[in-house]
Structure formats: structure tokens, C-alpha cells
Amino acid sequence: MAAVFDKPTLAQRFMPLFRGFDLPLLLVVMLLAGAGLVAMYSSGFDHGTRFIDHGRNMLIAGAILFMVAQVPPQKIMAFAVPLYAAGVALLVAVALFGITKKGAQRWVNVGIVIQPSEILKIAMPLMLAWWFQKREGTLRPLDFAAAGLLLVIPVGLIMKQPDLGTSLLVLAAGLSVIFFAGLSWKLVLPPVLIAGVGIFTLVMLGDQLCADGVRWVVLHDYQQQRVCTLLDPTRDPLGKGFHIIQGMIAIGSGGVWGKGFMAGTQTHLEFIPERTTDFIFAAFSEEFGLAGNLFLNVCFLLLVWRGLAIAVGATSLFGRLMAGAVSMIFFTYAFVNMGMVSGILPVVGVPLPFISYGGTAMVTLGMALGILMSVARAQRQDPKDARPALLGASA
């Protein structure tokens, strides 16, 4: 009988907080975080406290992940409408009296200076997942049209700032939710085909379209210059093409195994611009070569795959849509960043998750992972309703 009145140990008290965590997902995230710390130590060795700050940002993101993971998906869903409304309201405030830096009006002072577009990276898929959850079983074409309107409003406001990189991320997150909600392939294929034809035309007629004096109505001047620079970086090798050229040189010079840790000449002689942020992939590639690139790609693919497995096993439509959207957010981040550094996509200012320096982006990623973990925990706590996971049961 005495054992009944024994006080639980500290470990026993905290164990329920960790029960249900998806261990495969945590392992992949820890591998990426480790790679990020190694890359930041090398590329940011002469940037003051950047390595220490990067580690601090990871700890903050980890704490946010842990806290959000404790909240059931149903309670997370309650924040969808207020967070979306606040984000859109702040975007309107930016358009009316926002702070301008380097030609872009992206910030607003609300006691502290914030960038509201970052809020929409999470608020947008939350809002659309809430929208479709409320209409589960009665979805009509009009519901998809309304979801498209909810997506277009913030994306348009973000593009107006202008901020093409963030607008693409928000757009990708929103489109992922709409697609996973059951959008017909008949509506998906035409825009994809039109985009393919547009890209082919742009490549074939690049010289004429990028000639001096030709103005593209649908893009800002700087966006047009980025596309033209992508088609031919040698147009301005010491100016707008410098980033892409130096990035490709660094990636190529790494070879198969790389030059070694702290031995990247392009990095340490400061030929790579933004080597701790947007172009850190080039610095990583130079020092760790093709082998390091494959390691990063495999980790990101496993992260996306595990996220989609959690989405398949979710116990509610909201959880399934959010897990699927978060998975595609990570895919978009990685694909766009690696693509722009490698010279196959325009430079749009998208960080590489866990690798690039940046406090706001790290917090956003921590919140996204927390939501993914929350969906996974709900699945384990209610296994009778869970769908079969793609990767099987985790530890």
C-alpha cells in the first residue's frame, strides 16, 4: 500500500509532455539543425555572434515547437480566423503607413517593428484548413472559389510591398491546402500547362524580352531584372548577376567530397554574398561537396515524406490539411532556395530551413513543426480513428 502514496519522480511528471512525439520527425530535424550549426560556424566565423545567435534561435524554435505540440489540433484551429484577420489587417497597415527599407515597404511599427507577411506563412494554411473543415462533406465549387479569394487577398498585398519570395511561400502554402482538400485535377492541369508554355516561351525569346527598353507589365522592374539575370547572368557579371555566378562557382568547386570544413575559398574570401543567409547553401556545397548536398536533400525529402505520412494518418480533415500544407512549406523553402543558389530559379530571398541565419524564419519553422507534431500526437492518442501512415508506426 505504501507504493500507492509514493510521489512521482521529476522524470515521471514530465514524461507525459513528450509522449506521442514523432521520433522519426524529431531525428530528421535534429540532423538538419546539426548541419545548420556546422554550416553557420564556418560561413559566419567573422560575423560576430552570428553562430551563437543561430544556436539561440534554434533553441527558441525548439521551445515553440514543444509548446505548440502540447496544444490539440482542435484548439489550434480556434486561432485560425483571429490570426488570419490580424495578419491581413497588419498587411493593410503596411500598405497605408508601413516602414520602407531598401525600396520595400514590408514593416509596420506596433510598439515593435514587425513584418506581418511572416504571420501569413502560418495563418494562411490555418485559415484555409479551418474553412474546409467547417465544410467537410458538403464541399462545392463555390467553396473552393471562396478559398481562392481568401488566398489571393494576402498574396496580393504581400506582392505589392514588393516581396516576391514571401508571397510565393504564402501562395504555395495556401495552394497546398486547396489541393489536399480535393481540388479536381481538371482545374489543376490548365494553370500548370499555361505556366509551362510561359516558361518555354521565356527561355526561347529571352534575348528579345530582356532587351533594353522592354517593360513587362506584370512584374516590378527588379523582378524583371532577376528573371533576365537568371536567363543570362553574364549580362551583368559584377552587378545583378554576381550572386548567381559566385554561387555556381562555389557549388562546382566543391566537387564530390568538398574542400573541407572551414576550407572554402569562395566563402572565406567573401566572394559569396549573403553567405550566412540566402546563399549559405553555396558555402555548404563548397566545403562538403556533392556528398553534403545529397545529405541535405535526403534529410529534406525524409522530412517532407514523414510530414505527409502524418497527414495521411491525421484524425481530422483540419489536421490532414495542416500537416500536408506544413510538409509542402518545407519542400517549397528547400526547393526554391537550392534552385536559386544553383541558378535554375530567380533569386527571391527565401532562406534554407534550419541552415540559413534568421530569427523570424526560425520561429515560423518551429511553429510549423509544432503543428505537425500536434497532429502526430493526436493520431497516437486516438489510434482507432487514424488512417494508415505512409512510413508505418513510429517509436
C-alpha positions as CSV (number, residue, x, y, z in Angstrom):
1,M,0.0,0.0,0.0
2,A,2.9,2.4,0.6
3,A,3.7,2.4,-3.1
4,V,0.4,3.9,-3.8
5,F,1.4,7.1,-1.9
6,D,4.9,7.4,-3.4
7,K,5.5,10.7,-5.1
8,P,6.2,10.6,-8.8
9,T,9.7,11.4,-9.8
10,L,10.5,14.5,-11.8
11,A,11.0,12.4,-14.9
12,Q,7.6,10.8,-14.4
13,R,6.0,14.1,-14.1
14,F,7.4,15.4,-17.4
15,M,7.2,12.2,-19.4
16,P,3.5,12.8,-20.5
17,L,4.6,16.0,-22.1
18,F,6.8,14.1,-24.5
19,R,4.6,11.1,-25.0
20,G,3.3,10.8,-28.6
21,F,6.1,12.9,-30.1
22,D,7.0,11.6,-33.6
23,L,10.6,10.3,-33.2
24,P,11.5,10.0,-36.9
25,L,10.4,13.6,-37.5
26,L,12.5,14.8,-34.5
27,L,15.5,12.8,-35.7
28,V,15.4,14.4,-39.2
29,V,15.0,17.9,-37.7
30,M,18.0,17.3,-35.3
31,L,20.1,16.2,-38.3
32,L,19.2,19.3,-40.2
33,A,19.8,21.5,-37.1
34,G,23.2,20.0,-36.7
35,A,24.1,20.6,-40.3
36,G,22.9,24.2,-39.9
37,L,25.1,24.8,-36.9
38,V,28.2,23.4,-38.7
39,A,27.4,25.5,-41.8
40,M,26.9,28.6,-39.7
41,Y,30.1,28.2,-37.7
42,S,32.1,28.1,-40.9
43,S,30.3,30.7,-43.0
44,G,29.7,33.1,-40.1
45,F,33.0,32.8,-38.4
46,D,33.8,36.5,-39.0
47,H,30.2,37.7,-38.4
48,G,30.5,38.5,-34.7
49,T,28.0,36.4,-32.7
50,R,26.1,35.0,-35.7
51,F,26.9,31.4,-34.8
52,I,25.8,31.9,-31.2
53,D,22.7,33.8,-32.3
54,H,21.8,31.0,-34.7
55,G,22.0,28.4,-31.9
56,R,19.9,30.7,-29.7
57,N,17.3,31.0,-32.5
58,M,17.2,27.2,-32.8
59,L,16.6,26.8,-29.0
60,I,13.8,29.4,-29.2
61,A,12.3,27.5,-32.2
62,G,12.6,24.2,-30.2
63,A,10.8,25.7,-27.3
64,I,8.0,27.0,-29.6
65,L,7.8,23.5,-31.2
66,F,7.5,21.9,-27.8
67,M,4.7,24.3,-26.6
68,V,2.7,24.2,-29.8
69,A,2.9,20.4,-29.8
70,Q,1.1,20.3,-26.4
71,V,-2.0,22.0,-28.0
72,P,-4.5,19.7,-29.6
73,P,-5.3,20.4,-33.3
74,Q,-8.9,21.3,-32.4
75,K,-7.6,24.2,-30.1
76,I,-5.1,25.3,-32.8
77,M,-8.0,25.6,-35.2
78,A,-9.6,28.2,-32.9
79,F,-6.7,30.5,-33.7
80,A,-7.2,30.3,-37.4
81,V,-9.7,33.2,-38.0
82,P,-8.2,35.7,-35.5
83,L,-4.6,35.1,-36.7
84,Y,-5.6,35.4,-40.4
85,A,-7.7,38.6,-39.7
86,A,-4.9,40.1,-37.7
87,G,-2.3,39.3,-40.4
88,V,-4.4,40.8,-43.2
89,A,-5.2,43.9,-41.1
90,L,-1.4,44.4,-40.5
91,L,-0.7,43.9,-44.2
92,V,-3.2,46.7,-44.9
93,A,-1.5,48.8,-42.3
94,V,1.8,48.2,-44.0
95,A,0.3,49.4,-47.3
96,L,-1.0,52.6,-45.7
97,F,1.8,53.7,-43.4
98,G,4.4,50.9,-43.4
99,I,8.2,51.4,-42.9
100,T,10.3,51.3,-46.1
101,K,13.8,49.8,-46.2
102,K,15.9,49.3,-49.3
103,G,13.0,50.2,-51.5
104,A,10.5,47.7,-50.0
105,Q,7.6,48.7,-47.7
106,R,7.3,45.5,-45.6
107,W,7.3,46.5,-41.9
108,V,5.0,48.3,-39.5
109,N,5.5,49.7,-36.0
110,V,3.0,48.4,-33.5
111,G,5.2,49.2,-30.5
112,I,7.8,47.0,-32.0
113,V,8.7,46.8,-35.7
114,I,7.3,43.6,-37.3
115,Q,7.0,42.1,-40.7
116,P,3.3,41.0,-41.0
117,S,3.9,38.8,-44.1
118,E,5.7,36.3,-41.9
119,I,2.5,35.8,-39.9
120,L,0.7,34.7,-43.1
121,K,3.1,31.8,-43.7
122,I,1.2,30.0,-40.8
123,A,-2.1,31.9,-40.7
124,M,-2.9,31.3,-44.4
125,P,-2.9,27.4,-44.3
126,L,-4.5,27.6,-40.8
127,M,-7.4,29.7,-42.2
128,L,-7.9,27.5,-45.3
129,A,-7.8,24.3,-43.3
130,W,-10.4,25.8,-40.9
131,W,-12.5,26.8,-43.9
132,F,-12.6,23.3,-45.4
133,Q,-13.0,21.6,-42.0
134,K,-16.2,23.6,-41.4
135,R,-17.5,22.4,-44.8
136,E,-16.4,18.8,-44.7
137,G,-18.8,16.5,-46.5
138,T,-20.6,19.4,-48.3
139,L,-17.8,20.9,-50.4
140,R,-19.0,22.7,-53.6
141,P,-17.1,24.5,-56.3
142,L,-18.1,27.8,-54.7
143,D,-16.3,26.8,-51.5
144,F,-13.0,26.4,-53.5
145,A,-13.6,29.8,-55.1
146,A,-14.0,31.4,-51.7
147,A,-10.8,29.7,-50.5
148,G,-9.1,31.1,-53.6
149,L,-10.3,34.6,-52.6
150,L,-9.0,34.2,-49.1
151,L,-5.7,33.3,-50.5
152,V,-5.4,36.0,-53.2
153,I,-6.0,38.9,-50.8
154,P,-2.9,38.5,-48.6
155,V,-0.7,37.3,-51.5
156,G,-1.7,40.4,-53.5
157,L,-0.9,42.7,-50.5
158,I,2.5,41.0,-50.0
159,M,3.4,41.2,-53.7
160,K,2.6,44.9,-53.6
161,Q,5.2,45.6,-50.9
162,P,7.0,44.1,-53.0
163,D,8.1,40.8,-51.6
164,L,8.1,38.1,-54.2
165,G,9.8,35.4,-52.1
166,T,7.3,35.6,-49.2
167,S,4.4,35.9,-51.5
168,L,5.5,32.7,-53.2
169,L,5.8,30.9,-49.9
170,V,2.3,32.0,-48.7
171,L,0.8,31.1,-52.1
172,A,2.4,27.6,-52.1
173,A,1.1,27.0,-48.5
174,G,-2.4,28.1,-49.5
175,L,-2.5,26.2,-52.7
176,S,-1.3,23.0,-50.9
177,V,-4.3,23.2,-48.6
178,I,-6.7,23.8,-51.5
179,F,-5.2,20.9,-53.4
180,F,-5.3,18.4,-50.5
181,A,-8.9,19.4,-49.8
182,G,-9.9,17.7,-53.1
183,L,-9.4,20.2,-55.9
184,S,-10.1,18.5,-59.2
185,W,-7.2,17.8,-61.5
186,K,-9.2,19.3,-64.3
187,L,-8.7,22.7,-62.6
188,V,-5.0,22.0,-61.7
189,L,-3.7,21.0,-65.0
190,P,-4.6,24.0,-67.1
191,P,-2.6,26.5,-65.0
192,V,0.3,24.1,-64.9
193,L,0.3,23.8,-68.7
194,I,0.0,27.5,-69.1
195,A,2.9,28.1,-66.8
196,G,5.0,25.5,-68.7
197,V,4.2,27.2,-72.0
198,G,5.1,30.6,-70.5
199,I,8.5,29.3,-69.2
200,F,9.3,27.7,-72.5
201,T,8.4,31.0,-74.3
202,L,10.5,33.0,-71.9
203,V,13.5,30.8,-72.4
204,M,13.2,30.8,-76.2
205,L,12.6,34.6,-76.5
206,G,14.7,35.7,-73.6
207,D,17.1,37.9,-75.6
208,Q,14.2,39.9,-77.1
209,L,12.2,40.1,-73.9
210,C,15.2,41.2,-71.9
211,A,16.4,43.8,-74.4
212,D,16.9,47.3,-73.1
213,G,13.6,49.3,-73.1
214,V,11.3,46.3,-73.0
215,R,9.0,46.6,-70.0
216,W,7.0,43.7,-68.6
217,V,3.7,45.0,-67.2
218,V,3.0,42.1,-64.8
219,L,6.3,42.4,-62.9
220,H,8.2,45.1,-61.0
221,D,11.5,46.3,-62.5
222,Y,13.6,44.4,-60.0
223,Q,11.6,41.2,-60.6
224,Q,12.1,41.5,-64.3
225,Q,15.8,42.0,-63.8
226,R,16.0,38.9,-61.7
227,V,14.4,36.8,-64.3
228,C,16.6,38.2,-67.1
229,T,19.7,37.7,-64.9
230,L,18.6,34.1,-64.4
231,L,18.4,33.5,-68.1
232,D,21.9,35.0,-68.6
233,P,23.9,36.0,-65.5
234,T,26.8,37.3,-67.7
235,R,24.6,40.2,-68.8
236,D,25.8,42.0,-65.6
237,P,28.6,39.7,-64.0
238,L,29.7,42.3,-61.5
239,G,26.3,43.6,-60.6
240,K,22.9,41.7,-60.7
241,G,24.5,38.5,-62.0
242,F,27.2,38.4,-59.3
243,H,25.2,36.4,-56.8
244,I,24.3,33.6,-59.2
245,I,27.7,33.4,-60.8
246,Q,29.6,33.2,-57.5
247,G,27.1,30.7,-56.1
248,M,27.5,28.4,-59.1
249,I,31.3,28.7,-58.9
250,A,31.2,27.7,-55.2
251,I,28.9,24.7,-55.8
252,G,31.0,23.5,-58.7
253,S,34.4,24.0,-56.9
254,G,33.2,21.7,-54.1
255,G,33.4,18.6,-56.3
256,V,32.2,15.3,-54.9
257,W,33.6,15.5,-51.3
258,G,34.1,19.2,-50.9
259,K,37.1,21.3,-49.9
260,G,36.7,20.5,-46.2
261,F,35.3,22.2,-43.1
262,M,36.4,25.9,-42.9
263,A,38.4,25.4,-46.1
264,G,36.0,27.0,-48.6
265,T,37.9,29.7,-50.5
266,Q,34.9,31.3,-52.2
267,T,33.3,31.5,-48.7
268,H,36.2,32.8,-46.6
269,L,37.5,35.2,-49.3
270,E,34.0,36.7,-49.2
271,F,33.1,36.1,-52.9
272,I,29.7,34.6,-51.9
273,P,27.3,37.4,-51.0
274,E,24.8,36.7,-48.1
275,R,26.8,33.6,-47.3
276,T,25.1,33.2,-43.9
277,T,21.5,33.7,-45.1
278,D,20.1,33.2,-48.6
279,F,23.3,31.8,-50.1
280,I,24.5,29.6,-47.3
281,F,23.8,26.5,-49.5
282,A,26.6,27.6,-51.8
283,A,29.0,27.9,-48.8
284,F,27.9,24.5,-47.5
285,S,28.3,22.9,-51.0
286,E,31.8,24.3,-51.4
287,E,33.0,22.7,-48.2
288,F,31.1,19.4,-48.2
289,G,30.6,18.9,-51.9
290,L,28.1,16.7,-53.7
291,A,28.1,14.3,-50.7
292,G,27.0,17.1,-48.4
293,N,24.3,18.2,-50.9
294,L,22.9,14.7,-51.1
295,F,22.8,14.5,-47.3
296,L,20.8,17.7,-47.1
297,N,18.4,16.7,-49.9
298,V,17.8,13.3,-48.3
299,C,17.1,14.9,-45.0
300,F,14.6,17.4,-46.5
301,L,12.9,14.6,-48.5
302,L,12.6,12.5,-45.4
303,L,11.1,15.5,-43.5
304,V,8.5,16.1,-46.2
305,W,7.8,12.3,-46.5
306,R,7.3,12.0,-42.8
307,G,5.1,15.1,-42.7
308,L,2.9,13.6,-45.5
309,A,2.7,10.3,-43.5
310,I,1.4,12.3,-40.5
311,A,-1.1,14.0,-42.8
312,V,-2.4,10.6,-44.1
313,G,-2.8,9.3,-40.5
314,A,-4.5,12.5,-39.2
315,T,-7.8,12.0,-37.3
316,S,-9.5,15.1,-38.8
317,L,-9.7,17.0,-42.0
318,F,-8.1,20.0,-40.4
319,G,-5.2,18.0,-39.1
320,R,-4.7,16.3,-42.5
321,L,-4.7,19.6,-44.4
322,M,-2.4,21.4,-42.0
323,A,0.1,18.6,-41.9
324,G,0.1,18.4,-45.7
325,A,0.5,22.1,-46.0
326,V,3.4,22.3,-43.5
327,S,5.1,19.5,-45.3
328,M,4.9,21.4,-48.6
329,I,6.1,24.6,-46.9
330,F,9.3,22.8,-46.1
331,F,9.5,21.4,-49.6
332,T,9.0,24.9,-51.1
333,Y,11.6,26.5,-48.9
334,A,14.2,24.0,-49.7
335,F,13.4,23.7,-53.4
336,V,13.3,27.5,-54.0
337,N,16.5,28.2,-52.0
338,M,18.6,25.5,-53.6
339,G,17.2,26.3,-57.0
340,M,18.0,30.0,-56.8
341,V,21.5,29.4,-55.5
342,S,22.1,26.8,-58.2
343,G,21.0,29.2,-60.9
344,I,17.8,27.4,-62.0
345,L,15.4,29.8,-60.3
346,P,15.4,33.6,-59.9
347,V,16.9,35.0,-56.7
348,V,13.8,35.7,-54.5
349,G,15.2,35.8,-51.0
350,V,14.0,32.5,-49.5
351,P,16.0,31.0,-46.6
352,L,17.1,27.4,-46.4
353,P,15.3,25.8,-43.3
354,F,17.5,25.3,-40.3
355,I,20.6,26.2,-42.3
356,S,20.2,30.0,-43.1
357,Y,20.5,32.6,-40.4
358,G,17.3,34.4,-39.4
359,G,15.3,34.6,-36.2
360,T,11.8,35.3,-37.6
361,A,12.1,32.4,-40.1
362,M,13.3,30.0,-37.4
363,V,10.4,30.9,-35.2
364,T,8.0,30.3,-38.1
365,L,9.5,26.9,-38.8
366,G,9.4,26.0,-35.1
367,M,5.7,26.8,-35.0
368,A,5.1,24.8,-38.2
369,L,6.9,21.8,-36.8
370,G,4.9,22.2,-33.6
371,I,1.6,22.0,-35.5
372,L,2.9,18.9,-37.3
373,M,3.9,17.3,-34.1
374,S,0.5,18.2,-32.6
375,V,-1.3,16.4,-35.4
376,A,1.0,13.4,-34.9
377,R,0.3,13.3,-31.1
378,A,-3.5,13.4,-31.7
379,Q,-3.1,10.4,-34.1
380,R,-1.4,8.4,-31.4
381,Q,-3.8,9.3,-28.7
382,D,-6.8,8.3,-30.8
383,P,-5.4,5.4,-32.9
384,K,-8.8,3.8,-33.6
385,D,-9.6,6.7,-36.0
386,A,-6.2,7.1,-37.5
387,R,-5.5,6.3,-41.1
388,P,-2.5,4.1,-42.0
389,A,0.7,6.1,-42.1
390,L,3.0,6.1,-45.1
391,L,6.0,5.2,-43.1
392,G,4.4,2.9,-40.6
393,A,4.2,3.4,-36.9
394,S,7.0,5.5,-35.3
395,A,8.6,4.9,-32.0
